[in-house]
Amino acid sequence: MPKTLRLIAGCLIVVALALAVFSQTATQLPELDKNGKPVFPRPSPHISYSPSDLSHGSITLPASAATPNTSIIKTGAATKMTLFVNCTQAVNLSVNVYIADDQSGSSPNWTLYATYPLVTGIAAGAHQVYIATELAPNSTSGTVVTSFRLPQIALSFFETNTTATAGSCTDRVIVGY
């Protein structure tokens, strides 16, 4: 009987060690959406950013000048996104790419890495710009001038007025993961 008890005790110890090893969590924090909820494991999640989320609702488009940047959008795990641009004047659209510090948290300190002109000559009115991982960007108006692709850790956008008449712009974004 003592041999059987030792065998059972040994098996229990092995199982307990296996459970302890496999129960360890990863040090990488999950990608969080704008509401602070993990993006995964939702199936085909999409997150919509409204004009108020982007701080770009009917924002003034100065004559021959640029709008302020939209709010920064986390896109580290994104596979596609559509930017809906609605301006009263013709504009050029540019994208800012950000890097983050090594801080492990949901609110890192963002640093501007580069700014790229994305689409030039977008006509007045509502238009869409599509950006993805495997496809070059495309737009319903204007000329795509930079072959920009995802993933990027974080982005923001701004429009530059190509006319001497002031106007306004409203942006929306849908990000797919």
RALIN-V748559 format. One line per field, one symbol per residue. ss: DSSP state (2 for helix, 1 for strand, 0 for the rest). Layout:
ss->???
This chain:
ss->022222222222222222222200000000010000010000000111102222000011100001000000110000011111111000111111111100000000011111111111110011111111000001100011000000000111111110000011111111110
